[in-house]
Amino acid sequence: MIVVLLRINQIPKLPWFERRFMLGDELGPVYGPRFMRIMSKTLAVYVIALFAAAFTFQFVAPATLAQRWAIPTTLGATALFLMLFLLWSIVWRIRLGRKSRHEQAAHG
């Protein structure tokens, strides 16, 4: 989990390359890195929450219950998070794309 958090921390430091065929407008050099920072913070919060939930479930629940439900609960939470993360990223990309287009139109 710590390695995952370290990898997520490196995501915003990578150079921004505009991808083709993405929903929303082009984000440009200002909103592209902002989009990556927002998404990496969201991933970091999820990993911390998953880490905390796993430890809490392990110490609070009885041993047989924790062994039986730990993997399905984690997989279910991950699947739900990935669907919500996909929607969240699409909404942010459209929002930041509109802001970028609006600023480009205002500056000429």
ABEGO torsion letter per residue (X at the ends): XAAAAAAAAAAAABBBBBBBGBBEBBAEAAAAAAAAAAAAAAAAAAAAAAAAAAAAAAAABBAAAAAAAAAAAAAAAAAAAAAAAAAAAAAAAAAAAAAAAAAAAAAX
